[in-house]
Amino acid sequence: MNTSPVRLCFALAGLLVGLGASAAVPQTEAVVLRVTGSVKATLADGSTQTLRRGDTLPQGATIVTTGGAEVEIQPFPGTVSIIRENSSVNIEKLAMTTNSDGVVTRQTALLNLTSGNIVSTLDPNKKSINDYSVRTPKGVAAARGTVYTVSVDVQGTSVGTLTGTVTMTPTDGSAPIVIDIGHGTVITGTGANARSVSLADAVKANPAMATAISSAVQSVSNLVQNNTLNASSDTSVAVLAAVVKVASQAIPDSASTFTKQAVTALTSTTSPTTSDASKVAAVSAVAEAASQGAVQGSHDANTTNTAQASADAQTRVNAIVQEAVAALPTSTTTATPSIAQSIVNAVATGAANGTAASGVTAPPPTVTNLPTGTVAPTVTPPSTSVVTPTETTIFPTQPTTNQDKPSQTTL
């Protein structure tokens, strides 16, 4: 779907750089990284095309997904936008500015979400040049290096931050809302009273937020499973663990489901974790993160009933162990007692960290229905909290023409 005007823009930009002038490229193209189901795009000239991996989309294109369909696009290097099912998104703006040496000084994308859900993953190492926003009927959600979800439905606009920070600027002219990690906002009506609240409270305000958070976990899991992030194993695990931890705290009843999704992704033959040892370490990391989040979420849901919070935490911690072990594929990593033990120990560590953070007493997980030989932890796990990374490096697999892509990733 490359157009001659776009190629001409790049040619002109190259000429200006060669002449030593500052080059401002007014339009770039988004790259289609992955398509599930049938997804169509309508260009500014009215032509329509069914999208396939590797296609490019110019400014002005509108993407529509139906039930069961979604598409991952790269508006510019370091960013993946997952447009979920039943969504309509217009690529309102794509631009790149370079200096006289041809180095990118700013890369801009503005996606106009009129309905549905977008999960966005941005590389924090490009914060200084990233200018990424999602427009909604209620305002514009802007970020430079984070994982966040934006939804538009009949109730209004919902924004949830899973790593990093998002700034939501309401259309009514009210003050911008800064939404930090683990927080969100739901804007209905004029939006004048909108504020940042915990994701758990955002879910209470709009139950559809729970679906958006769950979609974000599944989306990031898919990115890791298919190695779309094109990042190192350590970076991919850190990103996924961070998202799972925050999501598990917001929706503790789904912590075991999030764990299963993450384990399935990390143990896939296409994920960046290649050896059995790295897969076991990765599974342990996300199980620990889920456990900590679930314990803290149990506290958040039962602040006046510590006995109930503790009982809920115990149930959720046990479920996380069961799902993590059950999700291990026998073709790549057999659930032997030693592997199951690693997971049990990791979940116990997460429970201890959650206890330290919230005050809820969360006993170590039981070993019922686990491989024979697996035992409960006999010592108190270390209380080093699971760190939610905000400075991870994320690089999509297909950089567009004349755009930079570092050769390696670091935390």
N, C-alpha and C positions, 0 to 999 in steps of 0.2 A: 504493500500500500504506500510505498514511497512515491512522492510526487516531485515533479521537476522543479517547482518553486522551492521546495525544501532543499533539494540538491544544489540549486543555485545559491541559496543562502549560505550553505557550507562553503561553496566555492568562493563566494564573495568574502566570507570571513577569512578564509585562508589567504586570499589576496591581500586583504587589509593587514593581516599579521605580517605577511611578507614585506609590506611597505613600512612596517614599524608603527602602525596606528593601532589604537585600542579597538578590539573587535567586539561588537555586541550582536550576538546571533538572536534574531527576534523570534525564531520558532525552531524547536527541535521535535523529535518524535518519541513517543513512548513505545517500549518494546514489550510484546506479549511473551511472557515467560512460560505460562502453563494455562491450559484450558480444560475444564471439566464440563462435560455436556456440550450443548449447543449454545454458543454466545454470538450475538450479532452486534455489529457496530455500524452506525450511520455517519457518513462524513458530512462536512459542511455543504458539499455540493448535492447532497441528497442520495448519493449512491450508498448501497448497503453491502456488507460482506460478512460472511461467517468467519469468525476468528480462528486462527491456528497458531501454534507455537512458532515464534520467530517473526510473526507479522509486526508491522509498525503502524502506529496510530498518530496522526497529526493533531495539532491544536484544532479544536472545534468538533472532534469526533464525539459521538454519543454511544456509550456502551449500555446494552440492556441484557440482563441475565434473567432467565426464567427459573421456575422451581427445579432444584437439583443441579443447577448450572452455576459455575463461578469462573472467574478468570483472574490470573495474577499478571500485573503489568509493572514495568519499570519506567516510571516517569523520567527519572534521571539516575545515574549511577549512585548506588548506596541506598536506594529506596525501592521497596516492593509494596505495591498497593493491591490488596486482595479484595476484589469486588464480589461480594457474596451473592447468593441466589436472590431472585426477585428484587433486583436493584436497577436503578437507572442513574448513570453517571455521565456527565459531560466534561470532557477535557477542556476546561475553560482557558487555561493558559499554560504554555510550555515555553521556557526561554532559558538561554544560557549567555553569560557574559564572560569574556576572556580578556586578559590584559595583552600588552604588546608582545609578550613572549608566548602567547597562545595558552597560558595557564588559566583554567577556569576560576573565576573569582566569585561567581554566583550562579546557582542553578535553581530555577524556579518552576514550581508546578502548582496549579490551582485546579482542583477537581470539584465539580459542582454536583453534589449528591442530592437528587430530588426525592428519592425514595430508596429504602433498603439499607444496606450496611457495607461499610468499608473498614477493613483492618489494615493499618499502615505501619510499616516497619522501616525506620530510618537509621542510617549509620551516624552515631554521635560524633565520630571522628571527622565528619564533614559539616559539623555545626556552623562553622564560620562561613560556609558557602551555601548551605542548604536553606531554601526558602519554600517550604511545603505547607499547603493549606487544603482543607476540605470545607467548601462552602455548603451551608444548609439553609433552609428557609428561616431559621432562627439565629444564624450567625456563622462566623468563620472560625474553624478550629485549626490553629497553626502550631507547627512543631518544627524542630530542627534536628532532633536526634532522639527518637523514642519509639515505643510500640504503643499504639492507641487505636481505639475503635470508635467509630462515629455511626450513629443510626438515625434514620428519619422514618417516623411512622405516624399514625393518626394522633398519637399523644403529643408529638413534638419532636425535639431533637435530643439525643442522648450522646454524651461523650464520656469515655472511660479511659484512664491512663494506666497501662500495665508496666511501663518503665519510662523514666524520664519525666518531662513536663510538657503540658499542652496549654496554650492560651486561647480561650474562647472569647471572641469579640461579638456580642449580641448585635443584631441588626437594628435594634431600637435605640442605639446610641448609648446604652448604659455602660458602666465600667467593665473592662475586660475581666474575665474570670481566669485565674491561674489554677490549673488542675494538676496537682503533683501526683507522683506514683501512688497507686492504690486508691485513687480518688476519681470522682466523676461528677457530672452535672446532668440534670434533666431540665430542659427548657420547654415550658408550655406557655400558652398565652403570649403576653408581650415579652416575657423573659426578664422583667424588671427585678424580680425577687430571686433570680437564679444565683446559686452559689456553689462552691466546691464542697462536696461531702464525701464520706467514705464510700467505696464502691458498694458495700453492703447496704448503706442507706440509700444509695442511688437505685439499687435493685428494689428496695421497698417503695420508692417513689414511682418507679416505672418497672414492673416485672419484666418488660421486654429487654431491660438492660441485662438480665441474667442470660438471655439468649445471645446477646451481643458479646458478653464476656466469654461464654462457652464457644462461640464462633471464633473468637480471637485465639483461644487455646488450640482449637482444631486447626486454624489457619497457620499458626506458627509451627505446630507439629508437622503439618504438611510441608512447610518450607524446609524444615530440618530433614524430614524423611526423604525428600527429593533433592536435598542438598542445593536448593535454590539460592540459599544465602551465600553459597560458595565460600564459606568461612571454615576456619579450622574446627576440629572436633571440640576443643575446649571452649571456643567461642559459641558454637552452636548449642552446646550443653548449657552454658551459662545463660544464654538468652532464654532457652526453653524453661530452665529451672526457675528463672526470675518470673516469667509469665505464669507458670504453674503455681508458684508460691502465692502471688498476689490474687490469682483467680480462686485458689482454694480458701483463702481467707475471706474473700467476698461471698463465695458460695460453698461453704464447707461440706454440704451434703453431696457436692459433685467432686470432691477432692479425689476420690478413688477413680472416678471416670476420667478426670484430667490426667491422673497418673497412668492409667491404661493407654490413653492416647499418646502420651509422651513416650512411654516405654515401647509401644509399637513403632513409633517414628524412629527412635534412637537405635533400635535393634534391626531395622530394615537393612537389607543388603545395599540400598542406595544411599544410606545416611553417611555422614562423614566419620562416624565411629566404625572403624574397620576391623579391629581385632576383638576377640571375645573379652579380653581384659578391659579394653576401652568401653565396650558395651556394658559390662557389669558396673564399672565406675560411673558411667553416665546414668544408668538406671538407678543406682544408689543415690546419685545427686538429685535427680528429680523426685525420687521417693522421699528423700529427706526434706526437700523444699515443700512438697505437698503436705507432709506431716506437720511441719511448723505452721504452715498457713492454716491447716484445718484446726489445729489446737487454738490458734489465735482467733480464728473465725468462730469457734465454739464459745469462746469467752465473749466475743462481741455480740453474739446472739442471745447470751444468757448472763448479762452483767449482774442481775439481781438474784440469780440462782446458781451458785457455784457448784452445787452437787450435780445439777442437771448438765451444766457445762462440762464438768469432768466426765460424766457418763457418756455424753455425746462425743467428747474428744476420744475416749477409749474406743468407742465403736468405729469412729472414722479412721483412727490410726490402724486398727486391725484390718479394716477394709482396704486401706492403702497397701498394706503388705500383701494381702491376698491378690489384689489386682496386679500388682507389680510382678509377682512371681508367676501368676497365671499368664501374663502377657508375654513372657519370655518365649521366643520361638525355638523349638527344639532343633530346627535346622541350623541355627547359628549359635545359640547359647542354651545349653541344657540346664534346667532348674535343679542342679545338684544341691546337696545340703550346704556346701561351702558358699555357693552363690546366693542361696536363700538366706544364709546367715549374714552375708554382706548387706542384703536388703533390710533384714530385720534390724541390724545394728544401725544402719543409716536412718531408718524410720524412728528408731528410739532416740537417736541424736536430734532429729527434727522435733520430736515430741518434747524433749528436754528444753530445746531452744524456745519452743512455743510456750512452754510453762514459764520459762524465765522472762519472756516478753509480756505475758498476759497475766500470770499468776494462777492460771488454771492448772490443777494437778492432773497430768496426763500420764498414766502408768505406761511402761514400755509395752510394745505389742505382744500378743500371745503368739504361739507357734502352732496353733491348731490347724490341721489340714495342710501343713507344709511338709516338704520332704523329710523323711526320717533322719534324725541326726541334727536337725535345726533346733537350737535352744534359745531361750529368752536371754537377753543381755544380762550378765551377772554383775556388771559395774555400771555406775551412773555415767552416761555418755558425756563427753565434753560439752560445755554450754556455749560454744562459739556459734554465734548466730549465722544463719544462712544469709549471705550478703546478696542483696538484689542489685545486680550490676546495672549501671546507667551509662557506662562508657564502653560498651561492646562495639565491635567493628563488624559491619554487615555489608557484604558485597554481593549483589545479584550477579547471575552468571553471564548476562549478555549486555555489556556496555554498548552504547550507541556510538556512532561514528564521531571521531574527534573529541571523545570524552575520556577523561583519565580514569584509570583503575589501578590502585596500588597492587603490587605483586604478592603481598602477604597481609595477614590480619593479626592483630594483637589485642589483648584485653587492655 
